[in-house]
Each structure stands twice: as structure tokens, then as C-alpha cells.
Amino acid sequence: MSEHEKKTLIAELTEKLAKIENHESELEIEAKGHAEIRDKLHDRMKDVRNDVFSLRTQRDELNSKVKDLKQRLGVITATTQARFDEVQKLHEETRALVGKKPAKSHEALKKEVEKIDWTIQTTPLTLQEDKELVGQVKQLEMQLAIHKKLEQSNKKMAQLRAEINTMKSEKQLLRNQLVENVQKSQETHKKMLEKIEEAKKLKSEADAKHEEFLQSKKKIQTIKEEIRMIVHQIRQLRTGIKEEIEKQRKQNENLMRETLESQAREKLKHGGRLTWEEFQLLADKETSEED
């Protein structure tokens, strides 16, 4: 390949190199853009995952409240049922006592007992009379005991019904709180699932951008290899040109030296006087031939 052909090829390779390096710069910008978008998506994904963690914590706290409310509701329901069963039992006992209830009122019976007691304490009685009056008092006290049991049962049932009503109110309040917390838990769980889906979508987008980043870097690496090859080729061509120039220079120097030597010999042959340079040139030639 001639020097001209090599220079033409160097020019073509240099032009090609400039285009490739420009393409490399474009790919570097492209890769940087992919990396920036990927990093922003990672930052958003991190924020969304923090939201997921916060929502999961809120949901778990609400579920814990729901569990506690259910337990309290179960205890109150069982207690209410126990009170209701107790009322039913007392009601049955009261019905049985009502059938035995004396015709006379509690106050009337009490006055009779007091009257008989007064008679026994203040009136001289025979043993038989005393025995009869004591028997009457016992009968009256038995009737009074029925009145007392009825009063106690009624009072106890009233107390139990009041407790049942209080527990019913508390049960309703707990039910309302339970429904409210269940709804909040479901809403929070729904938001959490939406955030999880958002995080998955962001991860998918980030992974895609990272893949594009890697593809750009792969192209850049291929271009860098091509650039190295072209640069190496240009260097070889330039080295070849330098070697050719140096070879031509030496050939020219040798040709010139041979011409000068020939001229000096002709001058010497015809008795001409040599210059110092011509004398030195012939002397060097002879020394070289002797070596």
C-alpha cells in the first residue's frame, strides 16, 4: 500500500472514528438518562414500601383492637346470658311462690305477729294458750317468709334486669366499635394492597430501565472495542508511513552520497582538488569497505 493510499485510509478511519465517538457520547447520555430514571423509580419504590409498612402496622393494630372487642363482646354476651338465665330461674321460683302467697298483705301479717307477741308478753296465759299463740306466730312468720322471698326475688330480678340493660347498651357500643374498626381495617388493608401493587409496578419499571441501562453500557463497550481497533489501525498506518518516509530518506541520502562519491572520484581522477567534505566522504567509504 502506497503512502497516499495509507493517508487516504487514515482520513477515512479518522472520520469513521469521529462518528463512532459521537455515537458513544450519545449512548453515554442515554445510559445516564436510564440510570437517573431507574434511581428515581427506586426512590419512589422505597417511599411506597415505607407506606406499605405503615399501613400494615395500622391494619395489624386495628385487627388487634377487633380481636379485643370480640373477646370483650363474647364475655359480655356470656355474662348477659348468665344473668338472663338467673332471671328466668328467679321468675320460675317467683311463680311458684305466688301460688303460695298469703291473702293478707305483708304489713297486715306483721301487725298480727306483733299483736300476738304483745299478748304473749303482757297477758298471763295457760301453757295450752301460750302453745297455740306460738303456733299462730310460726304460721304467720311462714307467710311473712313467703312475702320476704317474693320481695327479695323481685328486687334481685330488678337488679339483674338493670344489669342486663346496662350490658345490652355496652354490647351495642362494642358492636358499633367493632364494625367501625373492621371497616377501617378493611379499608387500610385495601390501601396496603394498592400500595403493594404500586411498588410491584415501580419495581418492574425500574428493572426495565436497569436493563436498558445495561444494554446501553453493552453497546458502549462494543463501540469502545471498535474505537480501540480503529485507533490501533491508524497508529499502525502512521507508523508504516513514518517507516516509509525514513526508508525513502535513507535511500535519498545513499543516492546523494553515491553521487557525491562518484563526482569526487572523477575530480580526483582528473587531478582536481577535493574539498574537505569530499575527502571525508571518500575516507569514510574506504573505511567502510575495509570493515
Secondary structure, 3 states (H helix, E strand, C coil): CCHHHHHHHHHHHHHHHHHHHHHHHHHHHHHHHHHHHHHHHHHHHHHHHHHHHHHHHHHHHHHHHHHHHHHHHHHHHHHHHHHHHHHHHHHHHHHHHHHHCCCCCHHHHHHHHHHHHHHHHHCCCCHHHHHHHHHHHHHHHHHHHHHHHHHHHHHHHHHHHHHHHHHHHHHHHHHHHHHHHHHHHHHHHHHHHHHHHHHHHHHHHHHHHHHHHHHHHHHHHHHHHHHHHHHHHHHHHHHHHHHHHHHHHHHHHHHHHHHHHHHHHHHHHCCCCCCHHHHHHHHHHHHHHHC
